[in-house]
Amino acid sequence: GTIGLVDFDAVDLTNLQRQILHSTASVGRSKLESAAERIAALNPGVRVEPHDLRLSSADALQLVSAYDVVLDGSDNFPTRYLVNDACVLAGRPYVYGSIFRFEGQASVFATPDGPCYRCLYPEPPPPGMVPTCAEGGVLGVLPGIIGSIQALETIKLVLGVGETLAGRLLVFDALRLRFRELRLRKDPACPVCGNNPTIRELIDYDAFCGVPSPGGAGTGEITADQLRAELANPASVTLLDVREPHEWAAGRIDGAIHIPLGQLAARAGELDRSKPVVAYCHLGGRSLRALETLREAGFSSARSLAGGIRAWEGA
C-alpha cells in the first residue's frame, strides 16, 4: 500500500493534457503535493512517500532499494541509465515506459534472468539528436496508454501472476493503433548485468550521456539573481528564449527575443553581436544545448540561465 514519488518540478499549464493527476487548480504547486493529494482523494488507504529531489547517483541506490518495483516516467537519457543501473545493482525490477509524439514503448528490465535497459541501448544517442517532448510534442492521451501498461506490469510483478514484458519490448503506434513486439535477449557482455560486469557502482550519468551537469564548472550558466542584476541595464544583454511557441505564448521573461532551439542555427544572425546573449528555456537543459549553437555562430560569451524560467519565477 506504499507508493514513493520522486519529483522536483512544479505543475505547469502545459502538463495538464497528459498528466491527469493534476488540474488547473494545481498550476504552480509542487507536483509531489498535487499528486499526493489526488492519490489520497482516490484511495486514502494508500501511503504516499514524497521525495522532493532530482534523482542522482548519490541517492538512487538507497531509494530504489526501499521499494519492490520501480516505474520510470522520466524524459531524459541520464535518468533512464541511472534508474536501470540502480535497479540492477539493488535487484529490483525496472518497469520502463517512454513516449514521443505518436509512439510509445514499454518493457520490464532488470529481472533476475532478463535483459536490462543497457542490453537494448548500450550507448546513449549523441546529445541533441533526440528532441525533448517540449520540442517534438506528444499526443496527450499517449502517456496514459503507456502508463497504464506500466501499471499493469507492476501489478503482475507484485502479485507474481501472468507473463510480464521481461525479454520483450512493446512498441505502440498511436496513429495506426498498432502494437508490435520485439524479443530482447540479455547481453552476456553488458557492463552492468552481463557475465563480467564492469559497472559495480553508480557513475556520472550526465557525463556518460554527454550532458553538461546543471551548474557544473565550464557550463557557462548564470543564476536568476545574477541575471536580474544584469537586466537592471537591459541594453547590456540580449535575452533569448529558446522554448517552443506554445511555451512562449504561455509566459515569458519581459524583453526576451524568441527563437526556438530547432531554428537557432539558421536564425542566429538575427541576434545583436555587440551584446552578450543569455539563453533560457523551461528548466535549463535546452538552453545549455543552445550554447553550443551560439558559440559555433561566434557568440563566444553566450550563457544559459540555470534552472530556466522556473528558477526565474521562483527567485
WOFENMO-V618818 format. One record per backbone hydrogen bond with DSSP energy under -0.5 kcal/mol. CO is the residue of the C=O (numbers start at 1). NH is the residue of the N-H. E is the energy in kcal/mol with one decimal. If there is no record, write none. Layout:
CO_NH_E, CO_NH_E
This chain:
1_47_-3.1, 3_49_-2.8, 5_7_-0.5, 5_51_-2.6, 7_53_-0.6, 9_31_-2.3, 11_28_-2.9, 12_15_-2.0, 12_16_-0.6, 13_16_-1.0, 15_18_-1.9, 15_19_-1.4, 18_20_-0.6, 19_22_-1.7, 23_26_-1.8, 24_27_-1.0, 26_29_-2.6, 29_11_-2.9, 30_34_-2.4, 31_35_-2.7, 32_36_-2.7, 33_37_-2.1, 34_38_-2.0, 35_39_-2.7, 36_40_-2.2, 37_41_-1.7, 38_42_-1.8, 39_43_-2.8, 43_46_-2.0, 46_48_-0.6, 47_3_-2.8, 47_49_-0.5, 48_50_-0.7, 49_5_-2.3, 51_7_-1.7, 51_53_-1.6, 53_55_-0.7, 56_59_-1.0, 56_60_-2.3, 59_63_-2.2, 60_64_-3.0, 61_65_-2.0, 62_66_-0.7, 63_66_-1.1, 64_67_-1.6, 68_93_-0.7, 70_95_-3.2, 71_73_-0.6, 72_97_-0.7, 76_80_-1.5, 77_81_-2.4, 78_82_-2.1, 79_83_-3.0, 80_84_-2.4, 81_85_-2.5, 82_86_-2.5, 83_87_-2.4, 84_88_-2.5, 85_89_-2.6, 86_90_-2.1, 87_91_-1.3, 87_92_-2.5, 93_70_-2.2, 93_95_-0.6, 94_96_-0.8, 94_109_-3.3, 95_72_-2.4, 96_107_-1.8, 98_105_-2.5, 100_102_-0.6, 100_103_-2.3, 101_139_-2.8, 102_174_-2.7, 102_175_-0.5, 103_100_-2.4, 104_172_-3.0, 105_98_-2.0, 106_170_-2.9, 107_96_-2.2, 108_167_-0.6, 109_94_-2.9, 111_114_-0.7, 115_110_-1.4, 115_111_-0.5, 116_119_-0.9, 116_120_-1.0, 117_121_-2.9, 126_129_-2.1, 129_131_-0.6, 132_136_-3.1, 133_137_-2.7, 137_101_-1.8, 139_142_-1.8, 139_143_-0.6, 141_145_-1.5, 142_146_-2.4, 143_147_-2.8, 144_148_-2.0, 145_149_-1.6, 146_150_-2.2, 147_151_-2.4, 148_152_-2.5, 149_153_-2.5, 150_154_-2.1, 151_155_-2.3, 152_156_-2.2, 153_157_-2.1, 154_158_-2.6, 155_159_-2.5, 156_160_-1.7, 156_161_-1.5, 162_164_-0.5, 165_108_-0.7, 165_168_-2.6, 167_184_-3.1, 168_170_-0.5, 169_171_-0.6, 169_182_-2.4, 170_106_-1.9, 171_180_-2.3, 172_104_-2.0, 172_174_-0.7, 173_177_-0.8, 173_178_-1.9, 178_173_-2.9, 180_171_-3.0, 182_169_-2.8, 186_188_-0.7, 187_190_-2.1, 188_195_-2.4, 188_196_-0.6, 190_194_-1.5, 191_198_-1.4, 191_199_-2.9, 194_197_-0.6, 198_200_-0.8, 203_205_-1.0, 204_208_-1.9, 205_209_-1.9, 206_211_-3.3, 207_210_-1.0, 213_216_-2.5, 216_219_-1.7, 220_304_-2.2, 222_306_-2.4, 223_227_-2.3, 224_228_-2.3, 225_229_-1.8, 226_230_-1.9, 227_231_-2.5, 229_232_-1.0, 230_233_-1.6, 231_234_-0.6, 233_236_-2.5, 234_237_-1.1, 236_276_-0.7, 237_239_-0.6, 238_240_-0.6, 238_278_-2.8, 239_241_-0.5, 239_257_-3.0, 240_242_-0.6, 240_280_-2.5, 241_259_-2.2, 242_261_-2.0, 244_247_-0.8, 244_248_-2.2, 245_249_-2.5, 246_250_-1.1, 247_251_-0.8, 248_251_-0.8, 253_256_-1.8, 257_241_-3.4, 257_259_-0.6, 260_263_-2.0, 260_264_-0.7, 261_264_-1.1, 263_267_-1.5, 264_268_-1.2, 267_270_-2.3, 268_271_-1.9, 271_273_-0.6, 272_275_-1.2, 276_238_-2.9, 277_279_-0.5, 277_303_-2.5, 278_240_-2.9, 279_305_-2.6, 280_242_-2.4, 281_309_-2.6, 282_310_-1.8, 283_307_-0.5, 284_288_-1.0, 285_289_-1.3, 286_290_-2.0, 287_291_-1.1, 288_292_-0.7, 289_292_-0.5, 289_293_-1.1, 290_294_-2.7, 291_295_-2.9, 292_296_-2.0, 293_297_-1.3, 294_299_-2.8, 295_298_-1.2, 298_300_-1.5, 299_302_-1.7, 303_279_-3.0, 304_222_-2.8, 304_306_-0.8, 305_308_-2.0, 307_310_-0.6, 307_311_-1.3, 308_311_-0.6, 308_312_-1.7, 309_313_-2.5, 310_314_-1.5, 311_315_-1.1, 312_315_-0.5
